[in-house]
């Protein structure tokens, strides 16, 4: 079992910044992928950015150049630095973990609300 706890969400004005954190605990295996998904009201959940324990990264086109995903030295915490936020970024952001293996489970955090509004 893996537990994921997000923090750092909040209300910001357009053009502002937020830094999300996700602390993982439990049975962490390597290699793995951790990252962030988001779900806006009335929209499907979509991937935002991911980073594997082998340093491969993925960014959604809408976030490239604005968002940065990183992981700490112990690879038990993943961050999402969000700059130049837009109202379209408003969503619940979910931390994600999956062991890279033939058979593995998806793990999700409880979500943290990000609201971008003037």
Phi, psi and omega per residue, in radians:
X1 nan 2.490 3.090
X2 -2.213 2.322 3.077
X3 -1.931 2.397 -3.117
X4 -2.192 2.248 -3.129
X5 -2.213 2.038 3.137
X6 -1.607 2.728 3.024
X7 -2.730 2.863 3.031
X8 1.875 -0.084 3.113
X9 -1.228 2.935 3.136
X10 2.930 -2.923 -3.133
X11 -1.839 2.204 3.109
X12 -2.369 2.758 3.068
X13 -1.444 2.711 3.049
X14 -0.916 2.398 -3.076
X15 1.558 -0.151 -3.137
X16 -1.418 -3.074 -3.072
X17 -2.322 2.636 2.999
X18 -2.486 2.670 3.073
X19 -2.188 2.015 3.106
X20 -1.630 2.549 3.087
X21 -2.223 2.585 3.072
X22 -2.421 2.028 3.127
X23 -1.706 2.183 3.128
X24 -1.785 2.496 3.085
X25 -2.531 2.898 -3.113
X26 1.826 -2.517 -3.078
X27 -1.590 1.574 -3.127
X28 -1.583 2.195 -3.139
X29 -2.023 2.722 3.104
X30 -2.209 2.529 -0.034
X31 -1.303 2.802 3.111
X32 -2.619 2.984 3.037
X33 -2.176 2.352 3.040
X34 -2.259 2.664 3.116
X35 3.067 -2.717 -2.977
X36 -2.344 2.362 2.944
X37 -2.049 2.866 3.082
X38 -2.512 2.706 3.114
X39 -2.437 2.031 3.098
X40 -1.585 2.749 3.116
X41 -0.956 2.254 3.121
X42 1.326 0.077 -3.110
X43 -2.045 2.796 3.051
X44 -1.365 2.694 3.061
X45 -1.154 2.379 -3.104
X46 -2.329 2.640 3.105
X47 -1.285 2.450 3.100
X48 -1.826 -1.005 -3.126
X49 -2.837 2.504 3.090
X50 -2.375 2.753 3.097
X51 -2.541 2.209 3.107
X52 -1.468 2.871 3.088
X53 -1.217 -0.164 3.034
X54 -1.774 0.255 2.949
X55 1.362 0.318 2.995
X56 -1.476 2.363 -3.080
X57 -2.146 2.692 3.032
X58 -2.405 2.398 3.057
X59 -2.261 2.388 2.973
X60 -1.106 2.565 -3.099
X61 -0.975 -0.624 -3.071
X62 -1.233 -0.244 -3.081
X63 -1.935 -0.181 -3.101
X64 -1.053 2.296 -3.112
X65 1.517 -0.200 3.132
X66 -2.029 -0.651 -3.081
X67 -1.904 2.590 3.080
X68 -2.363 2.215 3.076
X69 -1.791 2.399 -3.134
X70 -2.548 2.889 3.138
X71 -2.354 2.614 -3.128
X72 -1.363 3.059 -3.051
X73 -1.083 -0.606 -3.134
X74 -1.451 -0.100 -3.134
X75 1.013 0.543 3.059
X76 -1.941 0.028 3.083
X77 -2.404 2.335 3.077
X78 -2.062 2.487 -3.101
X79 -2.101 2.700 2.986
X80 -2.315 1.868 3.055
X81 -1.535 2.100 -3.083
X82 -2.024 2.060 3.130
X83 -2.055 2.780 3.121
X84 0.878 0.888 -3.078
X85 -1.147 2.550 -3.137
X86 -2.100 2.720 3.086
X87 -0.941 -0.549 3.124
X88 -1.158 -0.244 3.091
X89 -1.419 -0.135 -3.136
X90 -1.070 2.168 -3.089
X91 -3.093 2.961 2.889
X92 -1.534 2.202 -3.111
X93 -1.772 2.262 -3.073
X94 -2.018 2.281 3.001
X95 -1.333 2.575 -3.048
X96 -2.363 2.468 3.065
X97 -2.443 2.402 3.006
X98 -2.619 2.260 3.008
X99 -1.198 2.393 3.090
X100 -1.493 1.809 -3.086
X101 -2.815 2.935 3.134
X102 -1.030 -0.786 3.085
X103 -2.175 2.159 3.120
X104 -2.729 2.896 -3.094
X105 -1.914 2.618 2.984
X106 -1.472 2.399 3.053
X107 -2.149 2.446 -3.067
X108 -2.264 2.502 2.965
X109 -1.360 3.102 -3.091
X110 -1.384 -0.253 3.140
X111 1.675 2.557 3.062
X112 -2.346 2.347 -3.044
X113 -1.408 2.277 3.000
X114 -2.068 2.120 3.132
X115 -2.148 2.174 3.131
X116 -1.995 1.924 -3.041
X117 -2.728 2.544 3.048
X118 -1.658 nan nan
